[in-house]
Amino acid sequence: MEKYYNEEIIERLKKIADHYGLVSQIAKLNEELGELSSECGYAMIGKMNENIYSEIADVLILISQIEYLLGCGKKVNEQIEFKTRRQIQRIDREEQEKNM
């Protein structure tokens, strides 16, 4: 969470997460993912509006809280490292194949 938020926001996120708990925040995330998915659908057909920013924020907030509640920040960061490296390797291979 520290990568995205200042200390004040982090403390607020933790207080909210501790208050509502894991199950509640997972359920809320599921709801917010649906709303973000809907906004992404609008964006894909050229009808993006300002609501997408709010929905992205909602999802990031809840993911940060769930990561905190599960205590899995290190494991998540390891997966981000692995997956981004792997995708760059795939892109590099695609670009090499195009240049052949």
Protein Blocks (a to p, Z undefined) as FASTA:
>chain_A
ZZmpcfklmmmmmmmmmmnommlmmmmmmmmmmmmmmmmmmmmnopacfklmmmmmmmmm
mmmmmmmmnopmmmmmmmmmmmmmmmmmmmmmmmmmmmZZ
